[in-house]
C-alpha cells in the first residue's frame, strides 16, 4: 500500500490531462474497461476530447480551459513528487485521448487503498525515459559500493515490460509503466501486472459483459454496488460493521446492482439497477400521474424536492421495519415504535391515518435561499392529499398540538390559513403547506403561486424529464459566495427495475464561475510572488546603501545584491518592469525624510487601472497593494 498522497497526485495528473492539447473526441477503439477483467468497486473514464468539443459550442467553457491550460502548478507538484523535470511531466500528459481510473479496493484508513490510472495517448511516443533522465530524487550507488541500493527509483519488469517505481524510499511511492501507447500509474506493481496482461486482449478471449456507454459523455463512471458494499463492510471494524449492517438493511443496499453515471455538456444522468425481488422495488413503484405539487413551486424557487410514490404505505412499512431493526442492533428492541409515538406526541398526528393513508405526494421547498439561515426561516413542507376534508382535520390537529393555536382558520382568498408565532399552515383544495412564521416567505410565496396560478413548473419539469415522477430544483449560489452558476433541475424515475436520476445544469455559467475563481487564485498567487520579490528588491537597495553610503541610481546598480536575478525587477502581476523612484537616486541616509514613507519602486502606472491597483515598496522594505486612487496619489507619476 502507498504512503504518499496518491489522491492529490491523481488530481494534479487530471489537471495536466485536461489542460493538454486534444483536438477532437476519442475515436472508437478497444474498450478501456477491459484492462481490468474482474469487477471493481468503481471505474471512471474521462474523454478530454469531448470536453474540448463541448467548448466549441460553449465559449465560457473554452475560456475556462484556456485559463487552466498553462498547467504550471500541476506540473510542478507532480515533478516535485517524483523528482522529474516539469517540462517532462507536461509532455507525458499532453495529447491524451482517454483516461481510465479503477478503484481496486481500500482499507480502514483514508490513505490505505489500491488504484490504477490508465492514460491512452494519441501517439505511441514513449514518455517514461524523460521522467527518469535527470530525476533529482534518484540516488544511485557509487560504483565501489555494491552493498548500497539505489533509492528514489526502482525498475522491475513483467512479461519483459519495464515497471518503474518513483518518489518514495527505494521507489515505492508510485508505480508507472507504458505499453501499446498507454501509460499506467498505480499504487502497487501488481495492479500494473493486470494492466499489462489485459492491454491487448488475446483473439477469442472471453470478456465480461459491459454496460453501454452514453454517447458524447465527458465523464463516464460505473459502480458495482455488490462489490463496493462487500469491500466497504470488510474495511469496517466489528462495532462499525454492526451499525453499518443495520443501515444497509434500512436502505436495502443488497438489492442495488450495477450503477452508472454519465456527464455530458448539459446533463448528469445516474442509473441504478434494483433487484426486482428486493424491498425497494415495491417502495419505488411510480404513480400513474405526475404530482400536482409542481404547480405550487414559484418559477424562481431556489430549493425544492417533490416526491411522488404509487404506494406511500409501502414506504412507511419499510421505514417502520428498518427503524425496528436499528433499535434491535442498539439493544433497545422495546423502542421499535418510538418513531410513531414521538410523532404523535410532538405533532399531534398519527403517521398512518393522517399522512400515509391520505397523501399521494409530498415535498419541501425554500423559495428564497440567499444564506444558510434562510433554510430555517423560509422553508415550507408541502403535501398533496387524496381528500381535502381529511387533510383539514389533520391540519387542525397539527395546529392545536404543534402550533398551540386555535383550530379555527382564517380565509385568505380560496385558502384556509392558520398562523401564530409558532408557525403557519394553509390548505388550498387538496394542497397543504406548513412552515415557520419568522421569515415567512416560504409559505406565502407558495400560496401566491397557487392562488395566482402563475407557476409554470408543472409544465416545464415534466417536459424536461419525461417519465420522471419526482423532481427537484437547487440554486447553489449561496454556497459559492453569490456566484451565479444557474439553477440545477432534476427528475427521478423508476422503470424496468432501474432508478434513473437526471440533473440539468448550465455549463456556461459554471465555466464562467470556474474561470473567475481560477483567475482570482492566479492573481492572488502573483500578488504573493510580487510581495516576496519587492522585499528582495528592498534588501538589494539596502545592500547597495551599506557599500556606498547612498541609494542606487537605477535597478542595474542593485543587480549584484539581488543575485543577478533580473526577474525580481519585473512585476508578476502586470508582466512589466517595476518603475524605479528616481527621486531617491544618489540620496544619502540623512537626506531621506522617512524610510517608512519614501517609495523605492512601484508598478508600471499605465497597467494599474487594469488590475484595480498596484504594489508599492518603500525603503524600509514594506510592500503594500494600493487601489488605483491611492496608488496614483502615492507615486504621483509625471
C-alpha positions in Angstrom: 0.0 0.0 0.0 1.2 3.5 -0.8 2.2 6.0 1.8 2.2 9.3 -0.2 -0.8 11.5 -1.0 -1.7 9.5 -4.1 -5.2 11.1 -4.3 -3.6 14.6 -4.6 -1.2 13.3 -7.2 -4.1 11.9 -9.2 -5.9 15.3 -9.0 -2.8 17.1 -10.4 -2.4 14.5 -13.2 -6.0 15.0 -14.3 -5.5 18.8 -14.4 -2.4 18.1 -16.7 -4.5 15.8 -18.9 -7.5 18.1 -19.3 -5.2 21.1 -19.9 -3.3 19.3 -22.7 -3.9 19.6 -26.4 -6.7 17.3 -27.6 -8.4 18.4 -30.9 -11.3 16.0 -31.0 -13.2 13.3 -29.1 -11.6 9.9 -28.8 -12.1 7.7 -31.8 -13.7 4.3 -31.2 -11.2 1.8 -30.0 -10.7 -1.2 -27.6 -12.9 -0.6 -24.5 -10.6 0.6 -21.7 -12.8 -1.2 -19.1 -11.3 -4.5 -20.3 -7.8 -3.5 -18.8 -9.1 -5.0 -15.6 -11.0 -8.2 -16.0 -12.7 -8.6 -12.6 -15.4 -6.5 -11.1 -14.2 -3.4 -9.2 -16.0 -1.1 -6.8 -15.5 2.0 -9.0 -14.5 2.8 -12.6 -14.3 6.3 -14.1 -13.5 7.2 -17.7 -12.8 10.7 -19.0 -12.8 11.8 -22.6 -10.8 15.1 -22.8 -11.7 15.5 -26.5 -15.4 15.5 -25.6 -14.7 18.4 -23.2 -12.9 20.3 -26.0 -15.8 19.6 -28.3 -18.3 21.0 -25.7 -16.1 24.1 -25.6 -16.8 24.8 -29.3 -20.4 25.5 -28.5 -19.9 26.9 -25.0 -17.5 29.9 -25.3 -17.3 30.2 -21.5 -16.0 26.6 -21.2 -13.4 27.3 -23.9 -12.2 30.3 -21.9 -12.1 28.2 -18.7 -9.9 25.6 -20.4 -7.6 28.3 -21.8 -7.2 29.7 -18.2 -6.2 26.2 -17.0 -4.1 25.3 -20.0 -0.8 26.5 -18.5 -0.8 23.6 -16.1 2.3 25.0 -14.4 1.1 24.4 -10.8 0.1 20.8 -11.5 3.3 20.0 -13.4 5.4 21.5 -10.6 3.5 19.3 -8.0 4.0 16.1 -9.9 7.6 16.9 -10.8 8.4 17.6 -7.1 6.7 14.3 -6.1 8.6 12.0 -8.4 11.7 14.2 -8.9 11.3 14.7 -12.6 11.5 18.0 -14.6 8.3 19.9 -15.1 8.7 20.1 -18.8 9.0 16.2 -19.0 5.9 15.9 -16.8 3.9 18.2 -19.1 5.0 16.3 -22.2 4.0 13.0 -20.6 0.4 14.1 -20.2 -0.2 16.0 -23.4 -2.3 14.8 -26.3 -4.3 12.3 -24.2 -7.3 10.6 -25.9 -8.9 8.8 -22.9 -8.3 8.3 -19.2 -9.5 5.3 -17.2 -9.4 5.1 -13.4 -10.1 2.0 -11.3 -10.5 2.0 -7.5 -9.5 -1.6 -6.8 -10.0 -1.7 -3.1 -9.4 0.1 0.2 -8.8 -0.4 3.9 -9.8 1.2 7.2 -7.5 4.3 6.7 -8.2 7.0 4.2 -4.7 6.6 2.6 -4.9 2.8 2.5 -6.2 1.9 -0.9 -5.3 0.3 -4.3 -5.9 2.2 -7.5 -5.0 2.1 -11.2 -4.9 5.0 -13.7 -4.5 4.3 -17.4 -3.9 7.2 -19.9 -4.3 6.5 -23.6 -2.2 8.8 -25.7 -2.9 10.0 -29.3 0.6 8.8 -30.3 3.0 5.9 -29.5 5.7 8.2 -28.1 7.4 6.9 -25.0 7.2 9.2 -22.0 8.9 7.4 -19.1 12.6 7.8 -20.2 12.4 11.6 -19.9 10.9 11.2 -16.4 13.9 9.1 -15.4 16.6 11.2 -17.1 17.8 13.9 -14.7 15.5 12.8 -12.0 16.5 14.7 -8.8 15.3 12.1 -6.4 17.2 9.1 -7.8 20.2 8.3 -5.6 22.4 5.9 -7.4 25.1 3.8 -5.5 28.7 4.5 -6.0 30.5 2.0 -8.3 32.7 0.8 -5.5 29.8 0.3 -3.0 27.7 -2.6 -4.3 26.0 -3.1 -0.9 24.2 0.2 -1.2 20.8 0.2 -3.1 19.5 2.8 -5.5 16.9 5.0 -3.8 14.2 7.2 -5.4 13.7 4.8 -8.3 13.3 1.1 -8.8 12.9 -0.8 -12.1 11.1 -4.1 -12.3 9.5 -5.9 -15.2 6.6 -8.1 -16.1 6.4 -10.0 -19.4 9.6 -8.1 -20.4 7.7 -4.8 -19.9 9.6 -2.3 -17.6 7.8 -1.1 -14.5 9.2 1.9 -12.7 8.8 2.9 -9.1 9.2 6.7 -8.2 9.1 9.0 -5.3 9.4 7.1 -2.1 12.2 5.2 -0.4 13.5 2.7 -2.9 11.0 3.9 -5.4 7.9 2.5 -3.7 5.5 5.6 -3.7 4.1 5.4 -7.2 4.5 2.8 -9.9 4.4 3.5 -13.7 4.6 1.6 -16.9 3.8 2.2 -20.6 2.6 -0.4 -23.1 0.9 -0.1 -26.5 0.6 3.7 -26.4 -0.9 3.7 -22.9 0.7 5.0 -19.7 -0.4 3.2 -16.5 0.1 4.6 -13.0 -0.7 2.5 -9.9 -0.3 2.3 -6.1 1.5 -1.0 -6.5 3.2 -3.1 -9.2 0.6 -5.9 -9.1 -2.1 -3.5 -10.5 0.3 -2.9 -13.4 0.7 -6.6 -14.0 -3.1 -6.8 -14.5 -2.9 -3.9 -16.9 -0.1 -5.5 -19.0 -1.9 -8.8 -19.2 -5.1 -7.1 -20.5 -3.7 -4.2 -22.5 -4.1 -6.3 -25.7 -6.8 -9.0 -25.3 -6.0 -12.3 -27.0 -8.1 -13.1 -30.0 -11.2 -15.0 -28.9 -10.6 -14.4 -25.2 -13.7 -14.3 -23.1 -14.7 -10.8 -21.9 -17.2 -9.7 -19.2 -20.4 -8.1 -20.2 -20.1 -4.3 -20.3 -22.8 -1.6 -19.9 -23.5 0.5 -23.0 -21.9 4.0 -22.5 -23.8 7.2 -23.2 -22.5 8.8 -26.5 -20.7 12.1 -26.0 -20.1 11.7 -22.3 -17.3 13.7 -21.0 -17.2 11.6 -17.8 -18.5 8.0 -17.5 -18.5 6.2 -14.2 -19.6 2.7 -13.1 -20.2 1.4 -9.6 -20.5 -2.3 -8.9 -22.8 -2.0 -5.9 -22.4 -5.6 -4.5 -18.6 -5.4 -4.9 -18.4 -1.9 -3.3 -20.7 -2.9 -0.4 -18.7 -6.0 0.3 -15.4 -4.0 0.2 -16.8 -1.3 2.4 -18.1 -3.8 5.0 -14.7 -5.6 5.1 -13.0 -2.3 5.8 -15.0 -1.6 8.9 -14.2 -2.6 12.5 -16.6 -5.1 14.3 -18.5 -2.3 16.1 -18.9 -0.1 13.0 -19.9 -3.1 10.9 -22.8 -3.9 13.2 -24.2 -0.4 12.8 -23.5 -0.4 9.1 -25.3 -3.7 8.6 -28.4 -2.0 10.0 -28.1 0.9 7.7 -27.6 -1.3 4.6 -30.7 -3.2 5.7 -32.7 0.0 6.0 -31.7 1.2 2.5 -31.8 -2.3 1.1 -28.3 -2.0 -0.4 -28.1 -5.7 -1.2 -30.8 -5.1 -3.8 -28.6 -2.5 -5.6 -27.0 -3.8 -8.7 -24.7 -2.1 -11.3 -24.8 1.8 -11.2 -23.6 4.2 -13.8 -23.0 7.9 -14.2 -22.8 9.9 -17.4 -21.8 13.6 -17.5 -22.4 15.5 -20.8 -22.2 19.2 -21.5 -25.6 19.9 -20.1 -26.9 16.8 -18.2 -25.8 14.4 -15.4 -27.5 11.0 -15.6 -27.3 8.4 -12.9 -28.8 4.9 -13.3 -29.0 2.3 -10.5 -30.3 -1.2 -11.2 -32.6 -2.6 -8.5 -33.1 -6.3 -8.0 -36.9 -7.0 -8.7 -37.0 -9.3 -5.6 -35.7 -6.6 -3.3 -37.7 -4.4 -0.8 -37.0 -1.2 -2.7 -38.8 -2.5 -5.8 -42.2 -2.1 -4.2 -41.3 1.1 -2.4 -40.1 2.9 -5.6 -43.0 1.9 -7.7 -44.0 5.1 -9.6 -47.6 6.5 -9.6 -49.7 6.7 -12.7 -49.5 10.5 -12.8 -47.1 13.3 -12.0 -47.5 15.2 -8.7 -49.8 18.3 -8.9 -47.5 19.9 -6.3 -45.2 21.1 -9.1 -47.7 23.8 -9.8 -47.2 25.2 -6.3 -43.5 25.9 -6.9 -42.5 29.5 -7.8 -40.6 29.6 -11.1 -37.6 31.1 -9.4 -37.7 28.7 -6.4 -34.1 28.2 -5.1 -34.6 24.8 -3.5 -37.3 22.2 -3.9 -37.8 18.5 -3.7 -41.2 16.9 -4.7 -41.6 13.1 -4.2 -44.5 11.1 -5.6 -45.0 7.3 -5.0 -47.6 4.8 -6.0 -48.0 3.4 -2.6 -46.8 5.6 0.4 -47.9 2.8 2.7 -45.1 0.6 1.3 -42.5 3.3 2.1 -43.9 3.7 5.6 -43.8 -0.1 6.2 -40.2 -0.1 5.0 -39.3 2.8 7.3 -41.0 1.3 10.3 -39.4 -2.2 9.9 -36.0 -0.5 9.3 -36.3 1.6 12.4 -37.2 -1.6 14.4 -34.0 -3.2 13.1 -31.9 -0.3 14.2 -33.4 -0.4 17.7 -32.6 -4.2 17.9 -29.0 -3.5 16.9 -28.8 -0.7 19.5 -30.0 -3.2 22.1 -33.3 -1.4 22.6 -36.0 -3.6 20.8 -38.7 -2.2 23.1 -38.3 1.2 21.4 -39.3 -0.1 18.0 -42.4 2.0 18.0 -40.8 5.2 19.3 -40.8 6.9 15.9 -44.6 6.7 15.6 -45.2 7.6 19.2 -42.9 10.7 19.2 -44.5 11.9 16.0 -47.9 11.7 17.7 -46.7 13.5 20.8 -44.8 16.3 19.1 -47.1 17.0 16.1 -50.4 15.5 17.2 -50.6 13.4 14.1 -51.0 9.7 13.5 -48.5 8.8 10.8 -50.6 6.0 9.4 -54.0 7.7 9.4 -53.2 11.4 9.0 -50.3 11.1 6.5 -49.7 7.7 4.9 -53.4 6.9 4.1 -54.2 10.4 2.7 -51.1 11.7 1.0 -50.1 10.9 -2.6 -47.1 13.3 -2.9 -45.0 15.4 -0.6 -42.1 17.7 -0.6 -40.1 20.6 0.8 -39.3 24.0 -0.7 -37.2 27.0 0.1 -38.3 29.7 -2.4 -35.7 32.2 -1.3 -32.2 30.9 -0.3 -29.6 33.6 -0.1 -27.8 32.4 3.0 -27.8 29.3 5.2 -30.2 30.7 7.8 -32.9 31.0 5.0 -33.3 27.3 5.1 -34.8 27.5 8.6 -36.6 30.8 8.0 -38.1 30.2 4.6 -38.7 26.5 4.3 -42.2 25.0 3.6 -43.5 21.5 3.7 -46.0 20.6 1.0 -48.4 17.7 0.8 -50.9 16.6 -1.8 -53.9 14.9 -0.2 -56.4 12.4 -1.6 -59.2 14.0 0.4 -59.3 17.7 1.4 -61.7 17.2 4.3 -59.4 14.6 5.9 -56.5 16.9 5.3 -58.2 19.8 7.1 -58.9 17.6 10.1 -55.2 16.6 10.2 -54.1 20.2 9.9 -56.4 21.3 12.8 -54.8 18.6 15.0 -51.4 19.7 14.0 -52.2 23.4 14.7 -53.6 22.5 18.1 -50.6 20.4 19.2 -47.5 21.7 17.4 -48.5 25.3 16.9 -50.5 25.5 20.2 -53.0 27.6 18.3 -56.7 27.9 17.5 -58.2 25.3 15.3 -60.3 28.0 13.5 -58.6 29.1 10.3 -58.6 32.5 8.6 -59.9 32.6 5.0 -57.4 34.3 2.6 -58.8 34.1 -1.0 -59.5 30.4 -1.6 -57.1 29.3 1.2 -57.6 28.4 4.8 -54.7 29.8 6.9 -53.7 29.2 10.5 -50.9 31.4 11.7 -49.3 32.5 15.0 -45.8 32.9 16.5 -45.2 29.2 16.4 -45.8 28.7 12.7 -48.0 28.9 9.7 -50.2 26.3 8.0 -52.5 26.6 5.0 -54.9 24.4 2.9 -55.8 25.2 -0.7 -58.0 22.5 -2.1 -56.0 19.3 -1.6 -52.7 21.1 -1.1 -51.4 21.5 2.5 -48.5 23.8 3.3 -46.6 24.1 6.6 -43.8 26.5 7.6 -42.3 28.9 10.1 -43.8 32.4 10.8 -40.4 34.1 11.1 -39.2 34.9 7.6 -42.4 33.5 6.3 -41.7 33.9 2.7 -41.8 30.1 2.1 -45.5 29.5 2.8 -46.5 33.0 1.5 -44.7 32.6 -1.9 -46.2 29.1 -2.4 -49.7 30.3 -1.6 -49.2 33.2 -4.1 -48.0 30.8 -6.8 -51.0 28.5 -6.2 -53.7 31.2 -5.9 -52.4 33.2 -8.9 -51.8 30.0 -10.9 -48.5 31.7 -12.0 -46.2 28.7 -11.7 -45.0 27.0 -14.9 -43.1 24.3 -13.1 -45.9 21.8 -13.6 -45.4 22.0 -17.4 -41.6 22.7 -17.6 -40.1 20.0 -15.4 -42.2 17.0 -16.8 -41.3 18.2 -20.3 -37.6 18.3 -19.5 -37.6 14.9 -17.7 -40.2 12.6 -19.4 -41.1 9.6 -17.3 -40.0 11.3 -14.1 -42.4 11.3 -11.1 -40.2 13.1 -8.6 -38.5 16.4 -9.2 -36.0 18.8 -7.6 -34.5 22.3 -8.1 -31.5 23.9 -6.4 -29.7 27.2 -6.7 -26.2 26.6 -5.2 -25.1 30.3 -5.4 -25.4 30.7 -1.6 -22.7 28.0 -1.2 -20.4 29.8 -3.8 -20.3 33.3 -2.2 -23.0 34.5 -4.5 -21.5 33.3 -7.8 -24.3 32.6 -10.3 -24.0 29.1 -11.7 -27.6 28.8 -12.6 -30.3 26.6 -11.1 -29.9 22.8 -11.2 -33.1 20.9 -12.1 -33.6 17.2 -11.8 -36.1 14.4 -12.3 -36.2 10.9 -10.8 -37.9 8.0 -12.4 -38.2 4.2 -11.7 -38.9 2.0 -14.7 -37.9 -1.5 -15.7 -36.2 -2.1 -12.3 -33.9 0.9 -12.9 -33.8 4.1 -10.8 -32.8 7.0 -13.0 -31.8 10.4 -11.8 -31.3 13.2 -14.4 -29.9 16.6 -13.5 -29.6 19.6 -15.9 -27.1 22.4 -15.3 -25.9 25.5 -17.1 -22.4 24.7 -18.2 -21.7 28.2 -19.5 -22.4 29.7 -16.1 -20.4 27.0 -14.2 -17.5 27.5 -16.6 -17.6 31.3 -16.1 -17.7 30.9 -12.3 -14.8 28.5 -12.6 -12.8 30.9 -14.7 -13.4 33.8 -12.3 -12.3 31.6 -9.4 -9.2 30.4 -11.1 -8.2 33.8 -12.4 -8.6 35.2 -8.9 -6.5 32.4 -7.5 -3.8 33.0 -10.1 -3.8 36.8 -9.3 -3.5 36.0 -5.6 -0.5 33.9 -6.3 1.1 36.5 -8.5 0.5 39.2 -5.8 2.2 36.9 -3.2 5.1 36.4 -5.5 5.3 40.2 -6.2 5.4 41.0 -2.5 8.3 38.5 -2.0 10.2 39.9 -5.0 9.8 43.5 -3.9 11.1 42.7 -0.4 14.2 41.3 -2.0 14.5 44.4 -4.2 14.4 46.5 -1.0 17.1 44.3 0.5 19.2 44.8 -2.6 18.8 48.6 -2.2 19.9 48.3 1.4 22.9 46.2 0.4 24.0 48.9 -2.1 23.4 51.6 0.6 25.7 49.7 3.0 28.5 49.6 0.5 28.3 53.1 -0.9 26.5 55.1 1.8 23.9 56.3 -0.7 21.0 54.8 -2.5 21.4 53.5 -6.1 20.6 55.4 -9.2 18.9 52.6 -11.1 17.9 48.9 -10.7 21.1 48.0 -12.7 23.2 49.1 -9.7 21.3 46.7 -7.5 21.6 43.6 -9.6 24.6 42.1 -7.8 22.8 42.5 -4.5 19.9 40.5 -5.9 21.9 37.5 -7.1 21.8 39.0 -10.6 18.2 37.8 -10.8 16.6 40.3 -13.3 13.2 38.6 -12.9 12.9 40.3 -9.4 12.5 43.7 -11.1 9.6 42.6 -13.3 6.1 42.5 -11.9 4.4 39.0 -11.9 1.1 40.8 -11.9 1.4 43.1 -14.9 4.4 41.4 -16.7 6.0 44.8 -17.0 9.2 46.1 -15.2 8.8 48.0 -12.0 9.4 51.7 -12.0 12.4 52.9 -10.0 11.8 56.1 -8.0 14.4 58.5 -9.4 13.8 61.0 -6.6 15.9 58.8 -4.3 18.8 58.3 -6.8 22.1 59.0 -5.0 20.4 60.2 -1.8 22.3 59.6 1.4 20.6 58.3 4.5 20.5 61.6 6.3 18.7 63.3 3.4 15.8 60.9 3.2 12.8 62.3 5.1 11.4 58.9 6.2 12.4 55.4 5.0 8.9 54.2 6.1 7.0 56.6 3.7 9.6 57.1 0.9 8.9 54.9 -2.2 11.6 52.8 -3.7 9.7 51.2 -6.6 6.2 50.7 -7.9 4.1 49.0 -10.6 4.0 50.5 -14.1 1.3 53.1 -13.8 -0.3 52.5 -17.2 -1.1 48.9 -16.2 -2.5 49.6 -12.7 -6.0 50.5 -13.9 -6.4 47.1 -15.5 -6.0 45.4 -12.1 -7.7 47.9 -9.8 -4.4 48.9 -8.1 -0.7 48.1 -7.8 2.2 47.3 -5.5 4.4 49.9 -3.9 7.6 49.1 -2.0 9.1 51.5 0.5 12.7 52.0 1.5 12.2 50.1 4.8 11.0 47.0 2.8 7.3 47.4 3.5 5.2 46.3 0.5 1.6 47.5 0.0 -1.1 46.9 -2.5 -2.9 50.2 -3.1 -6.1 50.7 -5.0 -5.9 52.9 -8.2 -6.7 56.2 -6.5 -4.3 55.7 -3.6 -1.6 54.4 -5.9 -1.7 57.5 -8.1 -1.7 59.7 -5.1 1.3 57.9 -3.7 3.6 57.6 -6.7 2.5 60.8 -8.5 3.9 59.8 -11.8 4.9 62.6 -14.2 
